Amino acid sequence: MSTSYGLNVKMRYHGLLRKGIRLIPRYTREEMGRVWSDANKYSKWLDVELAATETLAESGEVPKQAAATIRARAKVDAARRNFAARRKLAARTEFTLSRSPSA
């Protein structure tokens, strides 16, 4: 395998990851697809953040009522999160291209 071919495959793979395409459905069992889904990833991230907030509340760095309110109101919407990430990437790309010297 030539280096350019390997680089091309790697770049295409990372491009798919940026688009949120993680697994090929026909090769993925439904249970594993759920494990590796964006919704599950964001849910686990939220669990970690909530645990950290509760730990800070126990140590007195965050009011306990605030930690309880955060837990009660916290939710994850994977579609909304992915949409925001795509908008941010598009804005960064537009900014970068507007700053690049013209050929």
N, CA, C and O atoms as a GROMACS GRO file, in nm:
protein
  412
    1MET      N    1   0.086  -0.119   0.000
    1MET     CA    2   0.000   0.000   0.000
    1MET      C    3   0.089   0.123   0.000
    1MET      O    4   0.180   0.135   0.082
    2SER      N    5   0.062   0.213  -0.091
    2SER     CA    6   0.141   0.335  -0.097
    2SER      C    7   0.097   0.430   0.014
    2SER      O    8  -0.013   0.421   0.066
    3THR      N    9   0.186   0.521   0.047
    3THR     CA   10   0.157   0.617   0.153
    3THR      C   11   0.039   0.705   0.117
    3THR      O   12  -0.046   0.733   0.202
    4SER      N   13   0.033   0.749  -0.009
    4SER     CA   14  -0.077   0.838  -0.047
    4SER      C   15  -0.211   0.766  -0.038
    4SER      O   16  -0.311   0.826   0.001
    5TYR      N   17  -0.215   0.638  -0.073
    5TYR     CA   18  -0.340   0.562  -0.063
    5TYR      C   19  -0.381   0.551   0.084
    5TYR      O   20  -0.498   0.572   0.117
    6GLY      N   21  -0.287   0.517   0.170
    6GLY     CA   22  -0.318   0.506   0.313
    6GLY      C   23  -0.365   0.638   0.371
    6GLY      O   24  -0.458   0.641   0.451
    7LEU      N   25  -0.301   0.746   0.330
    7LEU     CA   26  -0.341   0.879   0.377
    7LEU      C   27  -0.481   0.914   0.329
    7LEU      O   28  -0.561   0.970   0.403
    8ASN      N   29  -0.510   0.879   0.202
    8ASN     CA   30  -0.642   0.905   0.147
    8ASN      C   31  -0.750   0.829   0.225
    8ASN      O   32  -0.854   0.886   0.257
    9VAL      N   33  -0.725   0.702   0.255
    9VAL     CA   34  -0.821   0.622   0.331
    9VAL      C   35  -0.839   0.682   0.470
    9VAL      O   36  -0.951   0.692   0.519
   10LYS      N   37  -0.728   0.721   0.533
   10LYS     CA   38  -0.736   0.778   0.668
   10LYS      C   39  -0.815   0.909   0.666
   10LYS      O   40  -0.898   0.933   0.754
   11MET      N   41  -0.790   0.993   0.566
   11MET     CA   42  -0.861   1.121   0.558
   11MET      C   43  -1.010   1.098   0.533
   11MET      O   44  -1.094   1.167   0.591
   12ARG      N   45  -1.044   1.001   0.448
   12ARG     CA   46  -1.185   0.972   0.424
   12ARG      C   47  -1.251   0.921   0.550
   12ARG      O   48  -1.364   0.958   0.581
   13TYR      N   49  -1.181   0.834   0.625
   13TYR     CA   50  -1.235   0.780   0.749
   13TYR      C   51  -1.262   0.892   0.849
   13TYR      O   52  -1.368   0.896   0.910
   14HIS      N   53  -1.166   0.982   0.866
   14HIS     CA   54  -1.185   1.091   0.961
   14HIS      C   55  -1.294   1.187   0.913
   14HIS      O   56  -1.364   1.246   0.995
   15GLY      N   57  -1.310   1.202   0.783
   15GLY     CA   58  -1.419   1.281   0.730
   15GLY      C   59  -1.554   1.221   0.766
   15GLY      O   60  -1.648   1.293   0.798
   16LEU      N   61  -1.562   1.090   0.760
   16LEU     CA   62  -1.685   1.022   0.800
   16LEU      C   63  -1.712   1.041   0.948
   16LEU      O   64  -1.826   1.059   0.988
   17LEU      N   65  -1.608   1.037   1.029
   17LEU     CA   66  -1.626   1.057   1.172
   17LEU      C   67  -1.680   1.196   1.200
   17LEU      O   68  -1.766   1.213   1.286
   18ARG      N   69  -1.629   1.297   1.128
   18ARG     CA   70  -1.677   1.434   1.147
   18ARG      C   71  -1.824   1.446   1.110
   18ARG      O   72  -1.897   1.525   1.170
   19LYS      N   73  -1.868   1.368   1.013
   19LYS     CA   74  -2.007   1.373   0.971
   19LYS      C   75  -2.097   1.293   1.065
   19LYS      O   76  -2.219   1.291   1.046
   20GLY      N   77  -2.040   1.228   1.164
   20GLY     CA   78  -2.120   1.151   1.259
   20GLY      C   79  -2.144   1.008   1.215
   20GLY      O   80  -2.219   0.936   1.280
   21ILE      N   81  -2.081   0.965   1.107
   21ILE     CA   82  -2.096   0.828   1.060
   21ILE      C   83  -1.988   0.745   1.128
   21ILE      O   84  -1.870   0.757   1.094
   22ARG      N   85  -2.027   0.664   1.221
   22ARG     CA   86  -1.931   0.592   1.302
   22ARG      C   87  -1.913   0.447   1.259
   22ARG      O   88  -1.800   0.399   1.248
   23LEU      N   89  -2.022   0.379   1.236
   23LEU     CA   90  -2.016   0.237   1.205
   23LEU      C   91  -2.096   0.209   1.079
   23LEU      O   92  -2.193   0.278   1.048
   24ILE      N   93  -2.054   0.107   1.007
   24ILE     CA   94  -2.128   0.067   0.887
   24ILE      C   95  -2.245  -0.020   0.933
   24ILE      O   96  -2.225  -0.127   0.989
   25PRO      N   97  -2.368   0.026   0.910
   25PRO     CA   98  -2.485  -0.043   0.965
   25PRO      C   99  -2.493  -0.192   0.930
   25PRO      O  100  -2.531  -0.272   1.015
   26ARG      N  101  -2.459  -0.229   0.809
   26ARG     CA  102  -2.476  -0.370   0.772
   26ARG      C  103  -2.378  -0.461   0.844
   26ARG      O  104  -2.398  -0.583   0.847
   27TYR      N  105  -2.272  -0.404   0.901
   27TYR     CA  106  -2.175  -0.484   0.975
   27TYR      C  107  -2.189  -0.465   1.126
   27TYR      O  108  -2.105  -0.515   1.202
   28THR      N  109  -2.291  -0.396   1.170
   28THR     CA  110  -2.305  -0.361   1.310
   28THR      C  111  -2.432  -0.420   1.368
   28THR      O  112  -2.540  -0.406   1.312
   29ARG      N  113  -2.416  -0.487   1.480
   29ARG     CA  114  -2.535  -0.534   1.551
   29ARG      C  115  -2.605  -0.414   1.614
   29ARG      O  116  -2.540  -0.315   1.649
   30GLU      N  117  -2.735  -0.423   1.626
   30GLU     CA  118  -2.814  -0.311   1.677
   30GLU      C  119  -2.766  -0.266   1.816
   30GLU      O  120  -2.757  -0.146   1.842
   31GLU      N  121  -2.736  -0.362   1.903
   31GLU     CA  122  -2.692  -0.328   2.038
   31GLU      C  123  -2.560  -0.249   2.036
   31GLU      O  124  -2.544  -0.152   2.109
   32MET      N  125  -2.468  -0.292   1.952
   32MET     CA  126  -2.339  -0.222   1.944
   32MET      C  127  -2.355  -0.085   1.879
   32MET      O  128  -2.286   0.010   1.916
   33GLY      N  129  -2.445  -0.075   1.784
   33GLY     CA  130  -2.472   0.055   1.724
   33GLY      C  131  -2.521   0.155   1.827
   33GLY      O  132  -2.484   0.272   1.824
   34ARG      N  133  -2.606   0.108   1.920
   34ARG     CA  134  -2.654   0.197   2.027
   34ARG      C  135  -2.540   0.236   2.121
   34ARG      O  136  -2.533   0.351   2.166
   35VAL      N  137  -2.451   0.141   2.151
   35VAL     CA  138  -2.339   0.170   2.241
   35VAL      C  139  -2.252   0.281   2.183
   35VAL      O  140  -2.208   0.370   2.256
   36TRP      N  141  -2.226   0.276   2.052
   36TRP     CA  142  -2.136   0.372   1.989
   36TRP      C  143  -2.208   0.491   1.928
   36TRP      O  144  -2.146   0.569   1.855
   37SER      N  145  -2.335   0.507   1.954
   37SER     CA  146  -2.410   0.619   1.897
   37SER      C  147  -2.372   0.752   1.964
   37SER      O  148  -2.321   0.754   2.076
   38ASP      N  149  -2.396   0.860   1.893
   38ASP     CA  150  -2.370   0.992   1.950
   38ASP      C  151  -2.458   1.017   2.072
   38ASP      O  152  -2.414   1.077   2.170
   39ALA      N  153  -2.584   0.972   2.065
   39ALA     CA  154  -2.675   0.994   2.178
   39ALA      C  155  -2.621   0.928   2.305
   39ALA      O  156  -2.627   0.987   2.412
   40ASN      N  157  -2.568   0.807   2.293
   40ASN     CA  158  -2.512   0.739   2.409
   40ASN      C  159  -2.386   0.809   2.458
   40ASN      O  160  -2.364   0.823   2.578
   41LYS      N  161  -2.302   0.852   2.364
   41LYS     CA  162  -2.179   0.922   2.401
   41LYS      C  163  -2.211   1.048   2.481
   41LYS      O  164  -2.153   1.072   2.586
   42TYR      N  165  -2.304   1.130   2.430
   42TYR     CA  166  -2.340   1.253   2.500
   42TYR      C  167  -2.406   1.224   2.635
   42TYR      O  168  -2.386   1.298   2.731
   43SER      N  169  -2.482   1.117   2.642
   43SER     CA  170  -2.545   1.078   2.768
   43SER      C  171  -2.440   1.042   2.872
   43SER      O  172  -2.451   1.080   2.989
   44LYS      N  173  -2.338   0.969   2.831
   44LYS     CA  174  -2.231   0.931   2.924
   44LYS      C  175  -2.150   1.054   2.966
   44LYS      O  176  -2.110   1.066   3.082
   45TRP      N  177  -2.127   1.145   2.872
   45TRP     CA  178  -2.058   1.270   2.908
   45TRP      C  179  -2.138   1.347   3.012
   45TRP      O  180  -2.082   1.400   3.108
   46LEU      N  181  -2.270   1.352   2.993
   46LEU     CA  182  -2.356   1.422   3.088
   46LEU      C  183  -2.350   1.354   3.225
   46LEU      O  184  -2.346   1.423   3.328
   47ASP      N  185  -2.350   1.222   3.227
   47ASP     CA  186  -2.339   1.150   3.355
   47ASP      C  187  -2.212   1.189   3.430
   47ASP      O  188  -2.215   1.209   3.552
   48VAL      N  189  -2.102   1.201   3.358
   48VAL     CA  190  -1.975   1.240   3.420
   48VAL      C  191  -1.983   1.382   3.475
   48VAL      O  192  -1.940   1.408   3.587
   49GLU      N  193  -2.039   1.473   3.395
   49GLU     CA  194  -2.052   1.612   3.440
   49GLU      C  195  -2.142   1.624   3.562
   49GLU      O  196  -2.114   1.701   3.654
   50LEU      N  197  -2.251   1.547   3.564
   50LEU     CA  198  -2.342   1.551   3.679
   50LEU      C  199  -2.275   1.494   3.804
   50LEU      O  200  -2.293   1.545   3.914
   51ALA      N  201  -2.197   1.387   3.786
   51ALA     CA  202  -2.124   1.330   3.899
   51ALA      C  203  -2.022   1.430   3.954
   51ALA      O  204  -2.004   1.441   4.075
   52ALA      N  205  -1.955   1.501   3.864
   52ALA     CA  206  -1.858   1.602   3.908
   52ALA      C  207  -1.928   1.715   3.983
   52ALA      O  208  -1.877   1.763   4.084
   53THR      N  209  -2.044   1.756   3.933
   53THR     CA  210  -2.120   1.863   4.000
   53THR      C  211  -2.164   1.819   4.139
   53THR      O  212  -2.156   1.898   4.234
   54GLU      N  213  -2.209   1.696   4.152
   54GLU     CA  214  -2.251   1.646   4.282
   54GLU      C  215  -2.132   1.635   4.379
   54GLU      O  216  -2.146   1.662   4.498
   55THR      N  217  -2.017   1.597   4.327
   55THR     CA  218  -1.897   1.591   4.411
   55THR      C  219  -1.859   1.730   4.460
   55THR      O  220  -1.823   1.748   4.576
   56LEU      N  221  -1.867   1.828   4.370
   56LEU     CA  222  -1.839   1.966   4.410
   56LEU      C  223  -1.941   2.016   4.512
   56LEU      O  224  -1.908   2.095   4.600
   57ALA      N  225  -2.066   1.970   4.498
   57ALA     CA  226  -2.169   2.010   4.596
   57ALA      C  227  -2.140   1.949   4.733
   57ALA      O  228  -2.159   2.014   4.835
   58GLU      N  229  -2.095   1.824   4.734
   58GLU     CA  230  -2.062   1.759   4.861
   58GLU      C  231  -1.945   1.827   4.931
   58GLU      O  232  -1.939   1.830   5.054
   59SER      N  233  -1.852   1.881   4.852
   59SER     CA  234  -1.736   1.948   4.911
   59SER      C  235  -1.766   2.095   4.945
   59SER      O  236  -1.682   2.163   5.004
   60GLY      N  237  -1.884   2.143   4.906
   60GLY     CA  238  -1.923   2.279   4.938
   60GLY      C  239  -1.883   2.383   4.835
   60GLY      O  240  -1.906   2.502   4.857
   61GLU      N  241  -1.825   2.341   4.724
   61GLU     CA  242  -1.783   2.437   4.620
   61GLU      C  243  -1.900   2.481   4.532
   61GLU      O  244  -1.894   2.586   4.468
   62VAL      N  245  -2.005   2.401   4.530
   62VAL     CA  246  -2.126   2.432   4.454
   62VAL      C  247  -2.243   2.413   4.551
   62VAL      O  248  -2.245   2.315   4.625
   63PRO      N  249  -2.340   2.504   4.552
   63PRO     CA  250  -2.455   2.485   4.640
   63PRO      C  251  -2.528   2.353   4.607
   63PRO      O  252  -2.546   2.318   4.490
   64LYS      N  253  -2.569   2.282   4.711
   64LYS     CA  254  -2.636   2.153   4.690
   64LYS      C  255  -2.766   2.170   4.613
   64LYS      O  256  -2.801   2.084   4.532
   65GLN      N  257  -2.836   2.278   4.636
   65GLN     CA  258  -2.960   2.302   4.562
   65GLN      C  259  -2.932   2.322   4.413
   65GLN      O  260  -3.009   2.277   4.328
   66ALA      N  261  -2.822   2.388   4.381
   66ALA     CA  262  -2.785   2.409   4.241
   66ALA      C  263  -2.755   2.275   4.173
   66ALA      O  264  -2.796   2.252   4.059
   67ALA      N  265  -2.683   2.188   4.243
   67ALA     CA  266  -2.652   2.057   4.187
   67ALA      C  267  -2.780   1.977   4.162
   67ALA      O  268  -2.792   1.910   4.060
   68ALA      N  269  -2.875   1.985   4.255
   68ALA     CA  270  -3.002   1.914   4.238
   68ALA      C  271  -3.081   1.971   4.120
   68ALA      O  272  -3.142   1.896   4.044
   69THR      N  273  -3.080   2.103   4.106
   69THR     CA  274  -3.150   2.167   3.994
   69THR      C  275  -3.086   2.130   3.861
   69THR      O  276  -3.156   2.102   3.763
   70ILE      N  277  -2.954   2.129   3.859
   70ILE     CA  278  -2.883   2.091   3.736
   70ILE      C  279  -2.919   1.948   3.696
   70ILE      O  280  -2.948   1.922   3.580
   71ARG      N  281  -2.918   1.856   3.792
   71ARG     CA  282  -2.952   1.717   3.762
   71ARG      C  283  -3.096   1.707   3.711
   71ARG      O  284  -3.122   1.631   3.618
   72ALA      N  285  -3.187   1.781   3.770
   72ALA     CA  286  -3.327   1.773   3.730
   72ALA      C  287  -3.351   1.829   3.589
   72ALA      O  288  -3.436   1.779   3.516
   73ARG      N  289  -3.276   1.931   3.552
   73ARG     CA  290  -3.300   1.998   3.423
   73ARG      C  291  -3.208   1.949   3.311
   73ARG      O  292  -3.234   1.977   3.194
   74ALA      N  293  -3.103   1.878   3.344
   74ALA     CA  294  -3.004   1.837   3.244
   74ALA      C  295  -3.064   1.736   3.147
   74ALA      O  296  -3.130   1.640   3.187
   75LYS      N  297  -3.038   1.757   3.019
   75LYS     CA  298  -3.080   1.663   2.916
   75LYS      C  299  -2.986   1.676   2.797
   75LYS      O  300  -2.917   1.777   2.781
   76VAL      N  301  -2.986   1.573   2.716
   76VAL     CA  302  -2.900   1.572   2.599
   76VAL      C  303  -2.985   1.549   2.475
   76VAL      O  304  -3.069   1.459   2.472
   77ASP      N  305  -2.963   1.632   2.375
   77ASP     CA  306  -3.029   1.615   2.245
   77ASP      C  307  -2.918   1.600   2.142
   77ASP      O  308  -2.859   1.699   2.099
   78ALA      N  309  -2.891   1.476   2.102
   78ALA     CA  310  -2.778   1.449   2.012
   78ALA      C  311  -2.793   1.522   1.878
   78ALA      O  312  -2.695   1.574   1.825
   79ALA      N  313  -2.913   1.525   1.824
   79ALA     CA  314  -2.933   1.592   1.695
   79ALA      C  315  -2.902   1.741   1.705
   79ALA      O  316  -2.838   1.798   1.617
   80ARG      N  317  -2.948   1.804   1.813
   80ARG     CA  318  -2.921   1.947   1.833
   80ARG      C  319  -2.771   1.971   1.854
   80ARG      O  320  -2.716   2.067   1.801
   81ARG      N  321  -2.707   1.885   1.930
   81ARG     CA  322  -2.563   1.897   1.956
   81ARG      C  323  -2.483   1.881   1.827
   81ARG      O  324  -2.390   1.957   1.802
   82ASN      N  325  -2.520   1.783   1.746
   82ASN     CA  326  -2.450   1.762   1.619
   82ASN      C  327  -2.471   1.879   1.524
   82ASN      O  328  -2.379   1.918   1.453
   83PHE      N  329  -2.593   1.934   1.523
   83PHE     CA  330  -2.622   2.050   1.438
   83PHE      C  331  -2.535   2.169   1.479
   83PHE      O  332  -2.478   2.238   1.394
   84ALA      N  333  -2.525   2.192   1.610
   84ALA     CA  334  -2.442   2.303   1.660
   84ALA      C  335  -2.295   2.281   1.624
   84ALA      O  336  -2.225   2.376   1.589
   85ALA      N  337  -2.249   2.158   1.634
   85ALA     CA  338  -2.109   2.128   1.600
   85ALA      C  339  -2.083   2.152   1.452
   85ALA      O  340  -1.978   2.205   1.416
   86ARG      N  341  -2.179   2.114   1.366
   86ARG     CA  342  -2.161   2.138   1.222
   86ARG      C  343  -2.159   2.288   1.191
   86ARG      O  344  -2.080   2.333   1.108
   87ARG      N  345  -2.246   2.364   1.258
   87ARG     CA  346  -2.247   2.511   1.237
   87ARG      C  347  -2.115   2.572   1.280
   87ARG      O  348  -2.061   2.660   1.212
   88LYS      N  349  -2.062   2.526   1.393
   88LYS     CA  350  -1.935   2.578   1.442
   88LYS      C  351  -1.823   2.545   1.344
   88LYS      O  352  -1.739   2.630   1.316
   89LEU      N  353  -1.820   2.423   1.294
   89LEU     CA  354  -1.718   2.383   1.197
   89LEU      C  355  -1.729   2.466   1.070
   89LEU      O  356  -1.628   2.508   1.014
   90ALA      N  357  -1.852   2.489   1.023
   90ALA     CA  358  -1.871   2.569   0.902
   90ALA      C  359  -1.824   2.712   0.923
   90ALA      O  360  -1.763   2.771   0.834
   91ALA      N  361  -1.851   2.768   1.040
   91ALA     CA  362  -1.807   2.905   1.069
   91ALA      C  363  -1.655   2.913   1.075
   91ALA      O  364  -1.596   3.007   1.023
   92ARG      N  365  -1.593   2.814   1.139
   92ARG     CA  366  -1.447   2.812   1.146
   92ARG      C  367  -1.386   2.799   1.008
   92ARG      O  368  -1.288   2.867   0.976
   93THR      N  369  -1.444   2.712   0.926
   93THR     CA  370  -1.393   2.692   0.791
   93THR      C  371  -1.406   2.820   0.710
   93THR      O  372  -1.313   2.859   0.640
   94GLU      N  373  -1.521   2.884   0.718
   94GLU     CA  374  -1.542   3.009   0.645
   94GLU      C  375  -1.443   3.116   0.690
   94GLU      O  376  -1.386   3.188   0.608
   95PHE      N  377  -1.422   3.126   0.821
   95PHE     CA  378  -1.328   3.224   0.873
   95PHE      C  379  -1.187   3.195   0.823
   95PHE      O  380  -1.116   3.286   0.779
   96THR      N  381  -1.146   3.068   0.829
   96THR     CA  382  -1.012   3.030   0.785
   96THR      C  383  -0.993   3.060   0.638
   96THR      O  384  -0.889   3.114   0.598
   97LEU      N  385  -1.091   3.026   0.556
   97LEU     CA  386  -1.081   3.051   0.412
   97LEU      C  387  -1.079   3.201   0.380
   97LEU      O  388  -1.015   3.244   0.284
   98SER      N  389  -1.149   3.279   0.460
   98SER     CA  390  -1.150   3.423   0.435
   98SER      C  391  -1.016   3.486   0.470
   98SER      O  392  -0.983   3.593   0.419
   99ARG      N  393  -0.939   3.422   0.557
   99ARG     CA  394  -0.808   3.474   0.598
   99ARG      C  395  -0.692   3.421   0.514
   99ARG      O  396  -0.582   3.475   0.521
  100SER      N  397  -0.717   3.316   0.435
  100SER     CA  398  -0.608   3.257   0.358
  100SER      C  399  -0.573   3.347   0.240
  100SER      O  400  -0.661   3.408   0.180
  101PRO      N  401  -0.445   3.354   0.209
  101PRO     CA  402  -0.404   3.438   0.095
  101PRO      C  403  -0.456   3.379  -0.035
  101PRO      O  404  -0.454   3.257  -0.054
  102SER      N  405  -0.501   3.464  -0.124
  102SER     CA  406  -0.551   3.414  -0.252
  102SER      C  407  -0.434   3.376  -0.342
  102SER      O  408  -0.325   3.433  -0.332
  103ALA      N  409  -0.458   3.279  -0.428
  103ALA     CA  410  -0.352   3.225  -0.513
  103ALA      C  411  -0.316   3.316  -0.626
  103ALA      O  412  -0.228   3.283  -0.705
   0.00000   0.00000   0.00000
